[in-house]
Amino acid sequence: MRNSSFLILLLILITLFACSEKKDDSKASYAGPKSELFGIDMMYTDSARKVVRMVTGVQLTLASEDRIYPKEIKLWFFDKKGNITSEVRGDSAHYYRQKNTYKIIGHVVIHNIEKEETLKTDEFNWLPAEKRIFTDKAVQLRTRTELVNGVGLDAAQDFSSYSLRQVRNSVVAVEGMPTN
């Protein structure tokens, strides 16, 4: 009797497990980007006036609506007449939607065309709503007459005005100094 009770219990357990609902694994969560765009050439305007042009190879939009630009990114800033005033390039960038902030990363070069000034740094932040850029990283600024090294920078987004937070050293150019 004992063996038959055991067998009946075993058969009931096997039947219960065999009939139990199978979990649907097809709804596994996707961790990749929400969208991928290639060959980006985007123009930001204000009242039908060109303000900034952005060119990059790839834009990944995440579920949070943040955007990652894993390839080189280039920006051109325009004045009210539509002339390019400055240009920026970096190895990659990240747009933080919640803060409406861009972080340009890696071998960043900002060139003010009119003033013939070039700034180099490892990264900077661009706040489009405030029309300003800043960095806490080391910077190198080359003007027509000086080469200035420092740490930290605050500037207008078109690099028309700026201030270095800490100047480490400054070298005044002599005639014939290379302008790299």
N, CA, C and O of each residue as an XYZ file, in Angstrom:
720
protein
N       0.822     -1.179      0.000
C       0.000      0.000      0.000
C       0.867      1.243      0.000
O       0.588      2.243     -0.661
N       1.891      1.131      0.745
C       2.780      2.265      0.838
C       3.382      2.597     -0.514
O       3.454      3.770     -0.879
N       3.812      1.610     -1.258
C       4.391      1.835     -2.570
C       3.382      2.430     -3.533
O       3.721      3.310     -4.323
N       2.152      1.962     -3.476
C       1.129      2.483     -4.381
C       0.803      3.929     -4.029
O       0.556      4.725     -4.935
N       0.791      4.300     -2.754
C       0.549      5.692     -2.346
C       1.684      6.581     -2.839
O       1.474      7.701     -3.304
N       2.856      6.057     -2.722
C       4.026      6.818     -3.190
C       3.959      7.029     -4.694
O       4.243      8.119     -5.191
N       3.572      5.957     -5.427
C       3.459      6.063     -6.879
C       2.365      7.037     -7.283
O       2.550      7.824     -8.211
N       1.248      6.996     -6.614
C       0.146      7.925     -6.919
C       0.591      9.363     -6.660
O       0.325     10.243     -7.477
N       1.250      9.609     -5.560
C       1.751     10.946     -5.237
C       2.769     11.397     -6.276
O       2.757     12.550     -6.706
N       3.631     10.503     -6.669
C       4.636     10.821     -7.680
C       3.963     11.157     -9.012
O       4.362     12.113     -9.676
N       2.948     10.384     -9.411
C       2.223     10.656    -10.654
C       1.506     12.006    -10.597
O       1.477     12.736    -11.587
N       0.944     12.327     -9.471
C       0.257     13.621     -9.305
C       1.255     14.767     -9.451
O       0.974     15.748    -10.139
N       2.412     14.652     -8.814
C       3.446     15.698     -8.895
C       3.951     15.857    -10.324
O       4.122     16.979    -10.802
N       4.189     14.748    -11.004
C       4.661     14.814    -12.387
C       3.605     15.481    -13.253
O       3.936     16.310    -14.101
N       2.351     15.135    -13.056
C       1.263     15.738    -13.824
C       1.178     17.235    -13.557
O       1.001     18.021    -14.489
N       1.300     17.634    -12.306
C       1.231     19.067    -11.973
C       2.364     19.840    -12.643
O       2.133     20.902    -13.222
N       3.573     19.318    -12.568
C       4.700     20.015    -13.187
C       4.602     20.016    -14.705
O       4.979     20.997    -15.345
N       4.108     18.946    -15.283
C       3.986     18.852    -16.734
C       2.914     19.801    -17.247
O       3.029     20.319    -18.358
N       1.882     20.033    -16.462
C       0.778     20.882    -16.897
C       0.963     22.347    -16.495
O       0.185     23.206    -16.911
N       1.950     22.626    -15.719
C       2.121     24.017    -15.288
C       2.456     24.890    -16.496
O       3.025     24.426    -17.483
N       2.086     26.174    -16.388
C       2.303     27.110    -17.500
C       3.782     27.316    -17.743
O       4.582     27.458    -16.818
N       4.106     27.328    -18.990
C       5.471     27.584    -19.377
C       5.659     29.098    -19.416
O       4.824     29.805    -19.980
N       6.731     29.603    -18.831
C       6.987     31.042    -18.853
C       7.372     31.463    -20.262
O       8.099     30.758    -20.962
N       6.874     32.620    -20.660
C       7.169     33.155    -21.983
C       8.449     33.975    -21.916
O       8.454     35.082    -21.378
N       9.529     33.433    -22.460
C      10.816     34.117    -22.456
C      10.961     35.080    -23.622
O      11.986     35.751    -23.741
N       9.954     35.161    -24.485
C      10.060     36.028    -25.655
C       9.979     37.511    -25.273
O      10.292     38.372    -26.095
N       9.570     37.817    -24.059
C       9.469     39.199    -23.615
C      10.691     39.633    -22.816
O      10.598     40.499    -21.946
N      11.815     39.038    -23.112
C      13.054     39.404    -22.426
C      13.354     40.872    -22.725
O      13.068     41.344    -23.826
N      13.916     41.593    -21.777
C      14.148     43.014    -21.961
C      15.302     43.261    -22.929
O      16.315     42.563    -22.905
N      15.125     44.267    -23.777
C      16.125     44.664    -24.766
C      16.942     45.795    -24.164
O      16.380     46.789    -23.705
N      18.257     45.654    -24.161
C      19.117     46.645    -23.516
C      19.812     47.569    -24.513
O      20.582     48.441    -24.109
N      19.554     47.393    -25.795
C      20.230     48.195    -26.807
C      19.575     49.546    -27.020
O      18.636     49.903    -26.307
N      20.067     50.310    -28.007
C      19.510     51.635    -28.264
C      18.090     51.570    -28.799
O      17.687     50.593    -29.430
N      17.353     52.616    -28.537
C      15.977     52.742    -29.012
C      15.972     52.984    -30.525
O      15.097     52.495    -31.240
N      16.958     53.744    -30.996
C      17.100     53.965    -32.436
C      18.562     54.205    -32.777
O      19.356     54.607    -31.927
N      18.902     53.953    -34.030
C      20.241     54.192    -34.551
C      20.090     54.960    -35.853
O      19.372     54.528    -36.754
N      20.765     56.101    -35.953
C      20.744     56.905    -37.168
C      22.170     57.040    -37.673
O      23.110     57.128    -36.884
N      22.327     57.057    -38.980
C      23.653     57.127    -39.583
C      23.732     58.321    -40.535
O      22.736     58.715    -41.141
N      24.931     58.886    -40.654
C      25.140     60.002    -41.572
C      24.381     61.254    -41.166
O      23.680     61.849    -41.984
N      24.514     61.656    -39.912
C      23.767     62.806    -39.381
C      24.378     64.112    -39.897
O      25.589     64.318    -39.818
N      23.528     64.981    -40.420
C      23.891     66.350    -40.809
C      22.688     67.196    -40.421
O      21.738     67.338    -41.191
N      22.741     67.758    -39.216
C      21.581     68.414    -38.622
C      21.843     69.907    -38.429
O      22.945     70.307    -38.053
N      20.830     70.721    -38.686
C      20.936     72.159    -38.511
C      19.975     72.582    -37.390
O      18.783     72.276    -37.434
N      20.514     73.292    -36.384
C      19.693     73.880    -35.328
C      19.411     75.321    -35.737
O      20.322     76.061    -36.109
N      18.145     75.712    -35.664
C      17.777     77.070    -36.063
C      17.034     77.762    -34.939
O      16.529     77.121    -34.017
N      16.975     79.087    -35.030
C      16.203     79.907    -34.104
C      15.550     80.998    -34.935
O      16.239     81.834    -35.520
N      14.236     80.994    -34.990
C      13.481     81.958    -35.798
C      13.960     81.923    -37.256
O      14.202     82.969    -37.857
N      14.092     80.736    -37.812
C      14.505     80.491    -39.197
C      15.930     80.963    -39.496
O      16.298     81.139    -40.657
N      16.724     81.165    -38.452
C      18.113     81.586    -38.616
C      19.017     80.446    -38.165
O      18.816     79.875    -37.093
N      20.039     80.107    -39.004
C      20.980     79.058    -38.646
C      21.744     79.457    -37.386
O      22.233     80.581    -37.274
N      21.840     78.526    -36.444
C      22.581     78.765    -35.209
C      23.756     77.795    -35.105
O      24.895     78.212    -34.896
N      23.475     76.499    -35.253
C      24.505     75.461    -35.133
C      24.230     74.362    -36.157
O      23.084     73.964    -36.368
N      25.290     73.884    -36.781
C      25.207     72.708    -37.645
C      26.026     71.609    -36.984
O      27.137     71.847    -36.510
N      25.463     70.397    -36.956
C      26.149     69.257    -36.358
C      26.256     68.145    -37.398
O      25.274     67.797    -38.053
N      27.464     67.592    -37.542
C      27.699     66.479    -38.462
C      28.406     65.377    -37.683
O      29.389     65.622    -36.984
N      27.888     64.159    -37.817
C      28.501     62.996    -37.178
C      28.063     61.735    -37.910
O      27.064     61.740    -38.629
N      28.805     60.669    -37.727
C      28.519     59.423    -38.437
C      27.381     58.603    -37.862
O      26.661     57.942    -38.610
N      27.199     58.633    -36.530
C      26.216     57.762    -35.881
C      25.584     58.474    -34.690
O      26.260     59.165    -33.929
N      24.277     58.291    -34.548
C      23.556     58.773    -33.358
C      22.745     57.615    -32.807
O      21.907     57.046    -33.507
N      22.994     57.264    -31.549
C      22.236     56.219    -30.861
C      21.336     56.893    -29.835
O      21.818     57.637    -28.981
N      20.038     56.640    -29.911
C      19.102     57.188    -28.937
C      18.742     56.080    -27.956
O      18.305     54.999    -28.352
N      18.931     56.366    -26.669
C      18.663     55.381    -25.621
C      17.213     55.488    -25.154
O      16.511     56.434    -25.513
N      16.768     54.529    -24.363
C      15.403     54.544    -23.831
C      15.139     55.796    -23.004
O      14.002     56.262    -22.934
N      16.171     56.341    -22.381
C      16.040     57.556    -21.559
C      15.947     58.820    -22.408
O      15.787     59.917    -21.875
N      16.049     58.666    -23.742
C      16.103     59.768    -24.712
C      17.459     60.467    -24.729
O      17.634     61.439    -25.463
N      18.430     59.991    -23.932
C      19.805     60.465    -24.084
C      20.274     60.000    -25.457
O      19.774     59.015    -26.001
N      21.249     60.733    -26.009
C      21.795     60.348    -27.305
C      23.308     60.210    -27.190
O      23.975     61.017    -26.543
N      23.833     59.177    -27.829
C      25.277     58.939    -27.848
C      25.750     59.086    -29.291
O      25.135     58.571    -30.225
N      26.852     59.799    -29.444
C      27.484     59.981    -30.752
C      28.867     59.319    -30.652
O      29.832     59.974    -30.259
N      28.971     58.034    -31.004
C      30.229     57.313    -30.776
C      31.330     57.636    -31.783
O      32.485     57.273    -31.562
N      31.003     58.294    -32.859
C      31.990     58.648    -33.896
C      32.322     60.142    -33.785
O      31.696     60.874    -33.019
N      33.301     60.570    -34.552
C      33.696     61.984    -34.559
C      32.477     62.875    -34.758
O      31.583     62.567    -35.546
N      32.462     63.986    -34.025
C      31.375     64.951    -34.130
C      31.977     66.310    -34.463
O      33.018     66.692    -33.930
N      31.302     67.032    -35.355
C      31.734     68.378    -35.733
C      30.557     69.326    -35.579
O      29.425     69.006    -35.941
N      30.851     70.505    -35.029
C      29.847     71.549    -34.861
C      30.352     72.831    -35.510
O      31.541     73.144    -35.446
N      29.442     73.568    -36.135
C      29.749     74.885    -36.657
C      28.737     75.856    -36.073
O      27.535     75.597    -36.116
N      29.210     76.969    -35.527
C      28.343     77.994    -34.947
C      28.265     79.175    -35.915
O      29.264     79.557    -36.524
N      27.071     79.745    -36.049
C      26.820     80.819    -37.005
C      26.464     82.119    -36.285
O      25.862     82.100    -35.211
N      26.846     83.256    -36.893
C      26.426     84.549    -36.355
C      25.053     84.906    -36.941
O      24.470     84.121    -37.689
N      24.546     86.085    -36.597
C      23.201     86.492    -37.039
C      23.103     86.682    -38.543
O      22.006     86.650    -39.100
N      24.240     86.881    -39.209
C      24.245     87.052    -40.663
C      24.384     85.719    -41.399
O      24.335     85.681    -42.628
N      24.558     84.629    -40.654
C      24.691     83.314    -41.267
C      26.116     82.903    -41.562
O      26.343     81.903    -42.242
N      27.089     83.665    -41.058
C      28.499     83.341    -41.261
C      28.981     82.403    -40.160
O      28.568     82.528    -39.007
N      29.851     81.469    -40.516
C      30.430     80.565    -39.517
C      31.423     81.352    -38.674
O      32.346     81.972    -39.202
N      31.224     81.323    -37.356
C      32.109     82.048    -36.441
C      33.124     81.130    -35.783
O      34.258     81.530    -35.518
N      32.711     79.893    -35.521
C      33.617     78.955    -34.873
C      33.235     77.537    -35.242
O      32.111     77.254    -35.657
N      34.213     76.653    -35.076
C      33.982     75.243    -35.359
C      34.573     74.405    -34.226
O      35.567     74.778    -33.604
N      33.931     73.264    -33.980
C      34.321     72.373    -32.893
C      34.391     70.958    -33.447
O      33.575     70.574    -34.286
N      35.356     70.192    -32.984
C      35.397     68.771    -33.308
C      35.800     67.992    -32.067
O      36.552     68.485    -31.226
N      35.291     66.769    -31.962
C      35.646     65.875    -30.871
C      35.517     64.442    -31.339
O      34.873     64.165    -32.351
N      36.132     63.530    -30.598
C      36.091     62.120    -30.977
C      34.703     61.507    -30.816
O      34.320     60.623    -31.583
N      33.948     61.974    -29.821
C      32.608     61.446    -29.574
C      31.847     62.447    -28.704
O      32.396     63.464    -28.278
N      30.579     62.139    -28.451
C      29.767     63.046    -27.623
C      28.623     62.270    -26.980
O      28.290     61.157    -27.385
N      28.040     62.890    -25.975
C      26.878     62.333    -25.274
C      25.933     63.489    -24.985
O      26.352     64.514    -24.449
N      24.660     63.331    -25.335
C      23.638     64.327    -25.034
C      22.804     63.811    -23.877
O      22.244     62.717    -23.947
N      22.719     64.600    -22.808
C      21.929     64.242    -21.628
C      20.617     65.015    -21.688
O      20.585     66.220    -21.434
N      19.539     64.318    -22.024
C      18.245     64.955    -22.248
C      17.726     65.672    -21.008
O      17.240     66.798    -21.113
N      17.818     65.051    -19.846
C      17.294     65.656    -18.614
C      17.956     66.998    -18.307
O      17.312     67.909    -17.786
N      19.242     67.115    -18.630
C      19.988     68.352    -18.352
C      20.103     69.253    -19.581
O      20.581     70.382    -19.477
N      19.665     68.759    -20.750
C      19.830     69.459    -22.027
C      21.281     69.910    -22.184
O      21.561     71.081    -22.439
N      22.195     68.953    -22.028
C      23.632     69.219    -22.057
C      24.332     68.226    -22.977
O      24.028     67.033    -22.975
N      25.262     68.734    -23.753
C      26.133     67.889    -24.566
C      27.498     67.832    -23.904
O      27.993     68.842    -23.402
N      28.107     66.657    -23.902
C      29.494     66.503    -23.458
C      30.277     66.014    -24.669
O      30.036     64.917    -25.172
N      31.214     66.833    -25.135
C      32.070     66.482    -26.262
C      33.356     65.914    -25.656
O      33.946     66.519    -24.761
N      33.790     64.734    -26.155
C      34.857     63.992    -25.499
C      35.951     63.603    -26.492
O      35.670     63.199    -27.621
N      37.196     63.731    -26.054
C      38.330     63.208    -26.797
C      38.881     64.127    -27.868
O      38.209     64.404    -28.861
N      40.100     64.599    -27.670
C      40.795     65.445    -28.648
C      39.904     66.570    -29.164
O      39.762     66.760    -30.372
N      39.310     67.305    -28.242
C      38.399     68.386    -28.609
C      39.206     69.599    -29.070
O      40.156     70.021    -28.411
N      38.805     70.146    -30.215
C      39.434     71.343    -30.756
C      38.326     72.349    -31.079
O      37.382     72.039    -31.806
N      38.458     73.554    -30.530
C      37.524     74.645    -30.808
C      38.324     75.726    -31.523
O      39.370     76.162    -31.043
N      37.819     76.148    -32.671
C      38.538     77.158    -33.448
C      37.623     78.353    -33.697
O      36.559     78.211    -34.300
N      38.043     79.542    -33.228
C      37.331     80.782    -33.518
C      37.953     81.329    -34.794
O      39.115     81.737    -34.806
N      37.178     81.335    -35.853
C      37.684     81.699    -37.173
C      38.099     83.165    -37.237
O      39.188     83.483    -37.715
N      37.238     84.053    -36.760
C      37.510     85.492    -36.842
C      38.741     85.896    -36.036
O      39.574     86.663    -36.519
N      38.861     85.382    -34.808
C      39.980     85.750    -33.933
C      41.235     84.917    -34.200
O      42.309     85.216    -33.677
N      41.092     83.877    -35.013
C      42.190     82.947    -35.276
C      42.755     82.388    -33.971
O      43.966     82.383    -33.749
N      41.850     81.921    -33.118
C      42.233     81.318    -31.836
C      41.757     79.873    -31.811
O      40.675     79.548    -32.299
N      42.590     79.015    -31.233
C      42.261     77.594    -31.152
C      42.447     77.114    -29.721
O      43.456     77.403    -29.077
N      41.467     76.383    -29.242
C      41.513     75.813    -27.910
C      41.495     74.301    -28.041
O      40.717     73.747    -28.818
N      42.361     73.627    -27.275
C      42.388     72.164    -27.249
C      42.160     71.698    -25.818
O      42.692     72.284    -24.875
N      41.360     70.631    -25.658
C      41.079     70.049    -24.358
C      40.627     68.603    -24.562
O      40.418     68.172    -25.696
N      40.475     67.854    -23.467
C      40.022     66.470    -23.572
C      38.499     66.346    -23.592
O      37.961     65.379    -24.131
N      37.805     67.322    -23.006
C      36.347     67.305    -23.038
C      35.797     68.660    -22.645
O      36.443     69.430    -21.935
N      34.583     68.939    -23.122
C      33.889     70.124    -22.646
C      32.394     69.876    -22.690
O      31.915     68.976    -23.380
N      31.670     70.687    -21.941
C      30.215     70.612    -21.875
C      29.626     71.807    -22.599
O      30.118     72.929    -22.480
N      28.556     71.548    -23.358
C      27.866     72.600    -24.082
C      26.436     72.653    -23.567
O      25.722     71.651    -23.589
N      26.025     73.825    -23.106
C      24.667     74.050    -22.628
C      23.948     74.929    -23.657
O      24.044     76.154    -23.583
N      23.232     74.332    -24.611
C      22.599     75.118    -25.674
C      21.621     76.177    -25.162
O      21.564     77.277    -25.711
N      20.859     75.862    -24.125
C      19.880     76.822    -23.607
C      20.551     78.065    -23.041
O      19.996     79.161    -23.107
N      21.745     77.892    -22.485
C      22.492     79.017    -21.914
C      23.523     79.578    -22.896
O      24.179     80.581    -22.612
N      23.659     78.931    -24.038
C      24.603     79.351    -25.084
C      26.023     79.497    -24.539
O      26.720     80.473    -24.816
N      26.430     78.494    -23.754
C      27.776     78.549    -23.196
C      28.403     77.162    -23.180
O      27.720     76.140    -23.241
N      29.737     77.168    -23.094
C      30.505     75.943    -22.951
C      31.429     76.098    -21.754
O      31.778     77.210    -21.358
N      31.817     74.965    -21.186
C      32.753     75.005    -20.069
C      33.458     73.672    -19.950
O      32.992     72.653    -20.459
N      34.597     73.698    -19.263
C      35.326     72.471    -18.948
C      36.091     72.685    -17.654
O      36.469     73.806    -17.313
N      36.310     71.596    -16.944
C      37.155     71.597    -15.749
C      38.507     70.963    -16.064
O      39.369     70.871    -15.190
N      38.693     70.530    -17.295
C      39.909     69.830    -17.717
C      41.005     70.814    -18.117
O      40.781     72.021    -18.211
N      42.196     70.262    -18.349
C      43.321     71.064    -18.835
C      42.989     71.587    -20.225
O      42.362     70.897    -21.028
N      43.419     72.820    -20.499
C      43.183     73.434    -21.799
C      44.481     74.044    -22.321
O      45.368     74.426    -21.558
N      44.557     74.119    -23.637
C      45.657     74.823    -24.275
C      45.024     75.791    -25.263
O      44.256     75.385    -26.136
N      45.347     77.066    -25.124
C      44.777     78.108    -25.965
C      45.890     78.736    -26.788
O      46.906     79.182    -26.255
N      45.677     78.761    -28.088
C      46.650     79.397    -28.982
C      45.956     80.593    -29.613
O      44.965     80.449    -30.327
N      46.497     81.784    -29.336
C      46.018     83.010    -29.961
C      47.019     83.402    -31.043
O      47.958     82.659    -31.328
N      46.817     84.556    -31.634
C      47.769     85.036    -32.658
C      49.149     85.296    -32.057
O      50.160     85.213    -32.753
N      49.184     85.612    -30.759
C      50.456     86.010    -30.154
C      50.879     85.195    -28.944
O      51.986     85.386    -28.439
N      50.019     84.277    -28.457
C      50.349     83.554    -27.225
C      49.968     82.085    -27.314
O      49.108     81.680    -28.097
N      50.634     81.316    -26.492
C      50.266     79.933    -26.238
C      50.062     79.845    -24.730
O      51.010     80.000    -23.959
N      48.814     79.593    -24.311
C      48.463     79.613    -22.890
C      47.975     78.224    -22.483
O      47.123     77.636    -23.150
N      48.522     77.706    -21.381
C      48.068     76.440    -20.808
C      47.380     76.741    -19.485
O      47.829     77.593    -18.717
N      46.297     76.039    -19.231
C      45.573     76.259    -17.987
C      44.648     75.107    -17.675
O      44.665     74.065    -18.330
N      43.837     75.328    -16.648
C      42.839     74.338    -16.246
C      41.511     75.051    -16.088
O      41.410     76.051    -15.377
N      40.501     74.532    -16.751
C      39.161     75.086    -16.655
C      38.940     76.244    -17.600
O      39.830     77.063    -17.826
N      37.728     76.301    -18.155
C      37.369     77.342    -19.103
C      35.870     77.562    -19.054
O      35.096     76.614    -18.922
N      35.471     78.807    -19.160
C      34.073     79.180    -19.347
C      34.036     80.050    -20.591
O      34.861     80.952    -20.736
N      33.080     79.793    -21.504
C      33.062     80.536    -22.762
C      31.660     80.617    -23.334
O      30.774     79.835    -22.991
N      31.489     81.586    -24.217
C      30.271     81.647    -25.022
C      30.318     80.457    -25.974
O      31.403     80.013    -26.351
N      29.151     79.933    -26.371
C      29.127     78.730    -27.210
C      29.836     78.923    -28.546
O      30.318     77.954    -29.132
N      29.907     80.165    -29.037
C      30.604     80.410    -30.302
C      32.068     80.783    -30.084
O      32.774     81.125    -31.032
N      32.525     80.716    -28.822
C      33.916     80.975    -28.450
C      34.304     82.434    -28.710
O      35.488     82.750    -28.830
N      33.299     83.331    -28.797
C      33.575     84.755    -29.025
C      34.151     85.417    -27.777
O      34.897     86.392    -27.876
N      33.810     84.895    -26.616
C      34.401     85.375    -25.359
C      34.634     84.171    -24.463
O      33.901     83.185    -24.525
N      35.677     84.262    -23.619
C      36.015     83.138    -22.758
C      36.866     83.629    -21.601
O      37.422     84.727    -21.635
N      36.955     82.796    -20.583
C      37.884     83.067    -19.485
C      38.453     81.737    -19.006
O      37.732     80.752    -18.847
N      39.751     81.733    -18.784
C      40.428     80.568    -18.233
C      40.355     80.661    -16.717
O      40.541     81.742    -16.157
N      40.091     79.560    -16.051
C      39.989     79.574    -14.589
C      41.368     79.633    -13.933
O      41.582     80.415    -13.006
N      42.291     78.817    -14.406
C      43.661     78.800    -13.862
C      44.639     78.803    -15.024
O      44.603     77.918    -15.879
N      45.502     79.790    -15.052
C      46.541     79.828    -16.070
C      47.784     79.181    -15.474
O      48.265     79.590    -14.418
N      48.294     78.173    -16.160
C      49.492     77.470    -15.681
C      50.750     78.160    -16.201
O      51.684     78.429    -15.446
N      50.756     78.436    -17.484
C      51.873     79.172    -18.066
C      51.435     79.779    -19.386
O      50.461     79.344    -20.000
N      52.163     80.772    -19.800
C      51.844     81.487    -21.023
C      53.147     81.804    -21.744
O      54.120     82.237    -21.127
N      53.156     81.584    -23.045
C      54.331     81.883    -23.839
C      53.932     82.892    -24.902
O      53.001     82.659    -25.673
N      54.640     84.012    -24.939
C      54.352     85.027    -25.937
C      55.052     84.627    -27.228
O      56.217     84.229    -27.220
N      54.336     84.735    -28.318
C      54.879     84.316    -29.615
C      55.893     85.320    -30.123
O      55.800     86.522    -29.874
N      56.844     84.796    -30.829
C      57.803     85.643    -31.523
C      57.515     85.517    -33.000
O      56.873     84.556    -33.425
N      57.970     86.455    -33.779
C      57.725     86.428    -35.209
C      58.215     85.117    -35.809
O      59.326     84.671    -35.522
N      57.389     84.508    -36.633
C      57.763     83.248    -37.254
C      57.389     82.015    -36.452
O      57.721     80.900    -36.853
N      56.693     82.192    -35.305
C      56.289     81.043    -34.481
C      55.238     80.227    -35.231
O      54.282     80.798    -35.756
N      55.397     78.907    -35.292
C      54.395     78.075    -35.956
C      53.038     78.216    -35.263
O      52.992     78.423    -34.051
N      51.933     78.108    -36.007
C      50.592     78.308    -35.455
C      49.796     77.026    -35.365
O      48.582     77.067    -35.564
N      50.397     75.908    -35.081
C      49.683     74.627    -34.984
C      48.774     74.635    -33.816
O      48.084     73.647    -33.564
